[in-house]
Amino acid sequence: MNKITPQPGIMDITLYQSGAAHVAGVSNVVKMSSNENPLGASPRAIEAMQAAAAGVHRYPSSDHAGLRGAIGEVHGLNPEQIICGAGSDEIIAFLCQCYAGPGDEVLYTEHGFSMYRISALAAGATPVEVRERERVTDVDALLEGCTDRTKLVFIANPNNPTGTMISEGEVARLADGLPKGTLLVLDGAYAEYVDGFDAGAAVIDARSNIIMTRTFSKLYGLGGARIGWGYGPASVIDVLNRVRGPFNVSSVALAGAEAAIRDLDYVTSCRAENTKWRAWLADALAEVGVSSDISCTNFILARFGSQTEAEACDLYLQKQGLIVRRVAGYNLPEALRITIGDETSCRRLAQAVKDFKNGAT
């Protein structure tokens, strides 16, 4: 009997593990494991989504013109060079589907987002992990890791789960040093947390081998709506649109995202609150001996003395109703990734870590 088997690479994929949201037997739980905006979505976005829900019996726009126009207006980008997807994850999958396959290589950094590897394997390509330098993207290592089989290079800037980032000059140096026919992908999921940062748009506009992906799941608080976008050379966007489903983003998500990106006051307020409590929490943890790199995101990577200590702290936090994220799967077994919450959550988390370091069990 012939066995029905999946394409090569599929069974090498380890299922993605999302941040936990519940602790058995514990009430009053605070989720600080998925890098969500603790303030929620813009009230204008929620209102727009509620209004759009009345028309869900109709198919959504297939060209996403309204949202692409809003993104272009806010960020000063050409809407014709923008593609929308069901989260930036879908754009990443499109890129691997279109530009990588059997015999090709997809590079990413050792602490990079797990979807790069997953999407490469799903396309039949070979994922290649490249070292970082003390939890920071190493441009020289990436360039050294390229071969004539390298088709895509993924970096998150700022990076998840480290929170670190590299300069525009380093991004440009990476792009300029890549082999011909290799596309650089800048994952800008956390770009909005860096005030005044264009996520690489200027570097993209000056070249033909870079594209960036963005999301509404983080600062905009629309993780549950599943919507993201990408910006790059018109030729690349044209290719991606050829595999994109005509109705890949719902009308409710489109309405919410358009309202969210236009609510500049809310965006500014959320960024400011995150910046304030990120610094406070990093300082509070440092005072009890838990270090972290300077973060440019909505989380900090708290580093402990060992994997044993990190896991013990995580278990203690769970008992206190505080859920953070272990990152051993990102080659950081001695660390915990902690989402920046509101004031109450941050103070509660800091006190719990202090108690743990003082011997509480």
N, C-alpha and C positions, 0 to 999 in steps of 0.2 A: 504494500500500500504506500502511495506517495504521501509524504508528510508535508503538511502545509506549514511553511516557514516564513518568517519575516525577512526583510532585506538585511544584508550585512550591516552590522553596526547597531541595529536597533536593540538587540539583547545585551549590548555592552552598556546601555544607558542605565544609570542608577536613578531610580525615581526621585524627583525633586521633593524635598522636604520643606514645607512652608513653616513659618513660625507658629509655635503652639499658641492656643488661645484659652485653654482650660487646664486646671490642675484638679485632679480627682480629690474630692473631699474638702476643697478649700473654696471659700466664698470671698467676695470682695476682691476679685482678681484684677490686677493691673497688667495689661498686655504691653510689653516693651520689647517685642521680639520681631516685628515685621516692618519697622521703619514707617509706620503710618503717622499721619498728622493728628496729634491728640486733640486739636481744635476742630477737626472735621472739615467738611467742604464748605465753600462759600455759601452763605444763605441764598445768594443770587443763583448759584448753580443748582442748589436743591429746588428752588422755585421753578427754574427752567425745566428741570427733569420731571417735576410733578406735572407741569403743563404739557410736556411732550408725551407723557404716559397716556394721555387721552387719545393719542393718535397711533398707538402701537399696532393697530390692525393694518396700517399702511407700511410698505417697505420704506426703509430709510434712504436718504440720498446715497447714490452710488459713487458720486465724485467728491463728496465731502467738501464741496466748494465753500460753504459758510464757515466751517471750522478752519479750513486752510487759509481762507482770507483773514480770519481773526488772528491766527498765528502769525501770518505774514505782517499784519498791521502792527501787532504788539512787538514783534522781534525784528522788524525791518527786513524780512525775508521775502523772496519771490514765491508766491503760493504755488506756482507751477513746478517748483522744485521740492514740494512737500508731499508726503504720503502719510495717511493715517492708518492705524492698525488697532487691533484688540490688545492694547498694551504694547509697550516697546518690545516685549517678548516676541510678538508676531512679526515685527519688522526684522528682528534678529533671525527668526526662522526663515523669512523670505530671503534674506541675504545669503544664508547657507544653501538654501534650495536653489537659488539662481547662480551662485558663483562658486560653489564647492561640491565635489562629488568624489566618487572612488578614485583613489590615486592622488587626490589633492590634500593639502594640509591647511589647518586652521589654527593660528597661534593665539594664545591668550596667556595672561600672567598667572603665576602660581597661586595668588589669592584672589583671582578674578571670579566674576559672577558665574555660577554653575551652568547657566543656560547656554553659554558659549560652547562648552563641551557637548552638552545634550543636543543642541541644534546641529553641530558639526556631525556627530554620530548619526543623527536622524537623516542627514543628507548623504551618508555613506562616506564622508570625508574622515581624515585622520586628525584628531585633536592633538595639538602639541603644546605642552605647558612650559613656560619660560620663567626663569627665576625673577624675583623682584629684589630690590636693594633695600633691606630693612623696611619692608612693607610699603615700598614706593615703587611705582612702575619704572623699570630700568630700560631706557631706550636702547642702550648699547646691547643689552642682552637680547632684546627683541630683534634687532637688526642682525645679530649673530645667529639667531635661531631661524632666520628665513632661508629658504632654499628655492630652487626653481619650481618646486611643487606648492609653494605657499600662495594661497589665493586670497585669504582673509586674515587680517590681524585685528583682534578685538582688545580695546582697553576701555575701562570705565574711568572717567575723569570728571569729578572725584570718584574714587574707587570704593566699591563695596566688596568686602566688609571692613577694609582698613580705614576708610575715611580720608585718605591722603590724596593729593593730586599733583600733577606736573604742570609746568608752565606752557604758555602758548608757543614759546620758542622751542621747547622740547618736543611738543606735538608736531610742529612744522619740520623739525629735524628728522623725526621718525618717518613722517610722510615722504619727505624728499629722499630718504635713504632706502625706501622699500624697493624690491625688484619690480621691474615693469610688469604690469598685469596683476599686481597685488593691490587690494582695496583695504584701506584703513577704516575701521569702524570705531567712532567715538561714542561710547555709551554715556549719555548725559542725564541719566535718571535723577541725579542729585544736583544738577547744574544750578537749579533755581535757588539753592541754599547759599550760593556764592554771589554776593551783591555785585551787580555790574558785569558779571561773567557772561560771555556770548556762547559758551559751550563749544567754541571752536568754529563758529560760523565764518569768521574772517579768514581763517586758515583754509576752510573748505572752499570759499569763494575764489581763492587764489590758485586752486589746484583742481585736478580732475580725478584724484584717487582717494578722496575722503568722503565719508557720509557720517552724520551723527543721528543717534536715536534719542528720543525724549519720551517722557511719560507724564501723565496726569495723576499717577498713583501716589506720589509722595507729597510734595508741598501743597498741591491742589486738593488732596484728600479724596480722590476719586478712584481709589484702588478697587472698590467693588464694581465700578462701572466698566472696567477693562478698556482703557483707551490710551493710546500713545501716538507718537508721530516720528517721522524721520525727515531729514533735510540733506540734500546732496546734489551732485551734478544731475542735470536734467536727463542725461542718458541712463544713469543708474536708476533714477526714479521711474523712468519709462519701463525698464526691465522688471522692476519690482511690481509695478502695477499690472503686468501681464500674468502674474501668478496670484495676485490678490483677488479674493472673492469679491464680487460686486457689492455685496451687502455685509461686509465683514465687521462693520461697526454699527451698533444699534442707534436708532433715532434718539433714544433717551440719553445715551452716552454722548452723542454729538452735541445735543442741546446743553447738557451740563458742562461739557468741556469748553464750549464757546463762551458761556457765561462766566466760567471760572477764570479763563485767561484774560477776560476783559475787566475783571474785578481787581484792579491793580492795588487798591487800598488794602484789600484783604490779604493779598499776596505779600505785600510789604509788612503788614502786621504779623503774619505767621512767621515770616523770615526773622523778624526782630525777636520774637518770643523764643524761637529755636536757638538763635545765636546767644541770647541771654542765658538760657538754662543749660545749653551745651557747655558753655564756659564754666558755669557754676558747678555742674555735676562733675566735670573733669577735674576741677580744683578740689572738690570735696573728696573724690576718690583718691586723688594724689596724696591728700593729707593723711590717709590711712594706708599708704603704701601700694596703691593700685594705679599703675601708670597707664598712659595712653598717648598716642601720637596726636598732634594737632589735627582735629577733624574739620573737614569742609562740608559736612553732611548733616543729617538729622539723627546721627547716632555717634557713639564713641566705641572704640575697640578697647575694652578694659583688659589689661594684661596682668596675669598672676604669675607666681613663681614657678608653677608647674601645671600640667594637665590635671593632676590629682586635686590641687587646690582650686582650680577653676571649676571643676565638676562638683566639688564639695560646696563651693559657694553657690553654684546654680541650684543645687538641691536645697540649700538653706533658703535661698530666695523664693523658691517654689512654695516652701512651707509658710512663707510670709505672704503668699499670694502675689508674688512678683515674677512675671515670666520674661526672661531674656533669651538670647539665642546663643547656643553653643556653635562654634565655628571650626571644629576639628575637621569637618569635611572640606574646609577651605585651607587646610594645612596650617591651622592656627589652634592647636589643641589646648594651649595654655591660656586662651583668651575667651572672653564673652562679649558678644556684640549687644550693646544696650541702646535702644531707641530713646531719643530725648522726648520725655513726656511733658505734661504740664507741671506747674510748680509743685503741686501736692505729690504727684508721682515721683518727681525727681528727688524731693526731700525724703520721701518714704524709702526710695531705693538707696540713697546715700546712707541713711541711718541703718538700714539692714546690712549693707556691706560692712559698715563700721562695726556693727555688732558681731558679724561673722569673724572679722579680723581680730576682734577682742576675745574670741573663743566661744561665741554662742553656737549651739548645734541644733 
